[in-house]
Amino acid sequence: MKKRKFGLAMSLVLAAGTMLAACGSDDKGKNDEGEKPAAGGSGEKSEFSIAMVTDVGGIDDKSFNQSAWKGVKEFGEDQGWEKGTGGYDYLQSTGPEDYTTNLNNLARRDFNLIYGVGFLMEDAIEDIAAQQKDTQFSIIDGEVDAPNVASILFKEQEGGYLAGVAAGLMTKSDKIGFIGGMDNPVIERFEAGFLEGVKAVKPEIKVDSKYVGAFDKAELGKAEAGRMYSSGVDIIFHAAGGTGNGVFSEAKERKQADKDAYVWVIGVDSDQYEEGKVGDDNITLTSMLKRVDVAVKDIADLSMAGNFPGGETKVYGLQDDGLGLADSRGAIPQDVLDQIDEHAQKIANGEIEVPEFVEKKK
């Protein structure tokens, strides 16, 4: 097998957070109903079109929704489409009550392929897919058994493992934290991999893990991070969506108060380097990249070519470039990067099998 570089080598996604945050400000709420031309400004609709419905948080959440929108937007732009009906688009959900309405609205606008972002959308997609049988749907982080639905899952445990190796090798206090959003199988895979990665390099460390019960409550993330940092934790990995913004806020406040404070956050889903800026410093150690954009474009390619994997579940891992770590911009020294890469190689070639579940929940 040809040796591949994993670890922090996925620099192609470095600017994702900044680029998408810039384009998100004009696209909040329910979108336009097709006023914009679709293909190359010609005013004609393309023969194929894609759209997505966000989970709570929106396309500028610097996390999961943003990564999905990156894939939709890049795929559309690669085809020469414009945003709107007949090209590529999205509808934003403010809560679960919006899922069914938004999915149905996009189906009625004749988008060929519609993504639902997040496991919370499983029931809504199952219902709408049964009604709109000529429309293809894809559920990200969930599974729906229907002939016109393709399910997308990730081996979050593999990326979490690399984050754990990084944290274990970089901690000075030997106290590390994990903050999850809602306690479900997806987030447990993040936690299980993280715990295993820490254990691989520092078996004596017991990670302080906490689920706060929400993906959109920054105040909960901030409070929990404050407790952990005050207890001596110096590195926190969050898998909490928008709730993780509070983790960054707490770490940044501590860095502002004491420039020499050794406090770090490991981001999730997208490269969250921009979220960690504190003047000339940065408290983002790295980010565990969940390449939802890669999966989105893969399914779109298959669908447009007439090979839509309806009724199937596709699982993306390190071997598929579906996961990885973002560039640390010098925060992690080269000798540590080399060790992370060794672990990544072993996962990719099957020498290390990372567990999906935490052995004993706290």
Backbone hydrogen bonds, N-H to C=O, Kabsch-Sander energy under -0.5 kcal/mol:
donor,donor_aa,acceptor,acceptor_aa,energy
6,F,4,R,-0.6
9,A,6,F,-2.2
10,M,325,L,-0.9
11,S,9,A,-1.9
13,V,10,M,-1.4
14,L,11,S,-1.8
16,A,13,V,-1.7
19,M,15,A,-2.5
20,L,16,A,-2.4
21,A,17,G,-2.1
22,A,18,T,-1.7
23,C,19,M,-1.2
24,G,20,L,-1.0
25,S,21,A,-0.6
27,D,24,G,-1.5
39,A,44,E,-1.7
40,G,38,A,-0.7
40,G,80,G,-3.4
42,S,39,A,-2.5
46,S,86,G,-1.7
50,I,87,G,-1.9
51,A,113,L,-2.0
52,M,89,D,-1.2
53,V,115,Y,-2.5
54,T,91,L,-2.3
58,G,55,D,-1.3
61,D,58,G,-1.2
67,S,63,S,-2.0
68,A,64,F,-1.9
69,W,65,N,-2.6
70,K,66,Q,-2.2
71,G,67,S,-1.6
72,V,68,A,-2.1
73,K,69,W,-3.2
74,E,70,K,-2.6
75,F,71,G,-2.2
76,G,72,V,-2.4
77,E,73,K,-2.7
78,D,74,E,-2.2
79,Q,75,F,-1.1
79,Q,76,G,-0.5
80,G,77,E,-1.2
81,W,76,G,-2.5
82,E,38,A,-2.8
84,G,88,Y,-2.4
87,G,84,G,-2.2
88,Y,82,E,-1.2
89,D,50,I,-1.1
91,L,52,M,-2.0
92,Q,29,G,-0.7
98,D,95,G,-2.2
99,Y,96,P,-1.1
102,N,98,D,-2.8
103,L,99,Y,-2.5
104,N,100,T,-2.3
105,N,101,T,-2.4
106,L,102,N,-2.1
107,A,103,L,-2.1
108,R,104,N,-2.2
109,R,105,N,-1.0
110,D,107,A,-1.6
111,F,106,L,-1.6
112,N,49,S,-0.9
113,L,49,S,-1.8
114,I,136,Q,-2.3
115,Y,51,A,-2.5
116,G,138,S,-2.9
117,V,53,V,-2.0
117,V,115,Y,-0.5
118,G,116,G,-0.8
118,G,140,I,-1.5
121,M,118,G,-1.9
122,E,119,F,-1.7
125,I,121,M,-2.5
126,E,122,E,-2.5
127,D,123,D,-2.1
128,I,124,A,-2.5
129,A,125,I,-2.8
130,A,126,E,-1.3
131,Q,127,D,-1.0
132,Q,128,I,-3.2
133,K,131,Q,-0.8
135,T,132,Q,-1.5
136,Q,112,N,-2.4
137,F,148,N,-2.8
138,S,114,I,-2.2
139,I,150,A,-1.7
140,I,116,G,-2.7
140,I,138,S,-0.5
141,D,139,I,-0.5
141,D,152,I,-3.0
142,G,139,I,-0.6
142,G,152,I,-0.7
146,A,144,V,-1.3
149,V,146,A,-1.7
150,A,137,F,-2.5
151,S,149,V,-0.5
151,S,312,E,-2.7
152,I,139,I,-2.8
153,L,314,K,-2.7
155,K,316,Y,-2.6
156,E,154,F,-1.4
158,E,155,K,-2.1
159,G,155,K,-0.9
160,G,156,E,-2.9
161,Y,157,Q,-1.8
162,L,158,E,-1.5
163,A,159,G,-2.0
164,G,160,G,-2.2
165,V,161,Y,-2.3
166,A,162,L,-2.4
167,A,163,A,-2.5
168,G,164,G,-2.9
169,L,165,V,-2.1
170,M,166,A,-1.4
171,T,167,A,-1.9
177,G,235,I,-2.9
178,F,208,D,-2.7
179,I,237,F,-2.2
180,G,178,F,-0.5
180,G,210,K,-2.6
181,G,239,A,-1.9
184,N,182,M,-1.1
188,E,184,N,-2.5
189,R,185,P,-1.5
190,F,186,V,-1.3
191,E,187,I,-2.3
192,A,188,E,-3.3
193,G,189,R,-2.2
194,F,190,F,-2.3
195,L,191,E,-2.9
196,E,192,A,-1.9
197,G,193,G,-2.4
198,V,194,F,-2.4
199,K,195,L,-2.3
200,A,196,E,-1.8
201,V,197,G,-0.9
201,V,198,V,-0.9
202,K,198,V,-3.2
205,I,202,K,-2.1
207,V,205,I,-0.6
208,D,176,I,-2.7
209,S,207,V,-0.9
210,K,178,F,-2.2
212,V,180,G,-2.2
213,G,181,G,-2.6
220,L,217,K,-1.0
221,G,217,K,-1.5
222,K,218,A,-2.5
223,A,219,E,-2.1
224,E,220,L,-2.2
225,A,221,G,-2.3
226,G,222,K,-2.4
227,R,223,A,-1.9
228,M,224,E,-2.2
229,Y,225,A,-3.0
230,S,226,G,-2.1
231,S,227,R,-1.1
231,S,228,M,-0.6
232,G,229,Y,-1.4
233,V,228,M,-2.0
234,D,175,K,-2.1
235,I,175,K,-0.8
236,I,264,W,-1.8
237,F,177,G,-2.5
238,H,236,I,-0.6
238,H,266,I,-1.8
239,A,179,I,-2.8
242,G,215,F,-1.4
243,T,215,F,-1.0
243,T,240,A,-1.8
244,G,241,G,-1.3
245,N,242,G,-1.6
246,G,243,T,-1.4
247,V,243,T,-0.6
248,F,244,G,-1.8
249,S,245,N,-2.1
250,E,246,G,-2.2
251,A,247,V,-2.1
252,K,248,F,-2.7
253,E,249,S,-2.2
254,R,250,E,-1.9
255,K,251,A,-1.9
256,Q,252,K,-2.5
257,A,253,E,-2.0
258,D,254,R,-1.5
261,A,258,D,-2.3
263,V,261,A,-1.2
264,W,234,D,-2.1
265,V,283,I,-2.6
266,I,236,I,-2.9
267,G,265,V,-0.6
267,G,286,T,-2.3
269,D,288,M,-1.7
270,S,268,V,-2.5
272,Q,270,S,-0.7
276,G,272,Q,-0.6
276,G,273,Y,-1.6
277,K,274,E,-1.1
278,V,281,D,-2.8
281,D,278,V,-2.3
283,I,276,G,-2.3
285,L,265,V,-2.3
285,L,283,I,-0.8
286,T,265,V,-0.7
288,M,267,G,-2.4
289,L,287,S,-0.8
289,L,324,G,-2.6
290,K,269,D,-1.9
290,K,288,M,-0.5
291,R,289,L,-0.7
291,R,322,G,-2.5
292,V,290,K,-2.9
295,A,291,R,-1.7
296,V,292,V,-2.8
297,K,293,D,-2.1
298,D,294,V,-2.0
299,I,295,A,-2.5
300,A,296,V,-2.0
301,D,297,K,-2.4
302,L,298,D,-2.2
303,S,299,I,-2.6
304,M,300,A,-2.8
305,A,301,D,-1.6
306,G,303,S,-1.7
307,N,302,L,-3.4
310,G,308,F,-1.8
311,G,146,A,-0.9
311,G,149,V,-2.8
312,E,309,P,-1.8
314,K,151,S,-2.9
316,Y,153,L,-2.3
320,D,317,G,-0.9
321,D,318,L,-1.9
322,G,317,G,-2.7
323,L,317,G,-0.5
324,G,289,L,-1.2
325,L,7,G,-1.9
326,A,287,S,-2.4
331,A,328,S,-1.6
336,V,333,P,-0.6
337,L,333,P,-2.2
338,D,334,Q,-2.5
339,Q,335,D,-1.3
340,I,336,V,-2.5
341,D,337,L,-2.4
342,E,338,D,-1.8
343,H,339,Q,-1.9
344,A,340,I,-2.2
345,Q,341,D,-2.4
346,K,342,E,-1.9
347,I,343,H,-2.1
348,A,344,A,-2.6
349,N,345,Q,-2.1
350,G,347,I,-1.1
351,E,346,K,-1.7
352,I,346,K,-1.7
354,V,352,I,-0.6
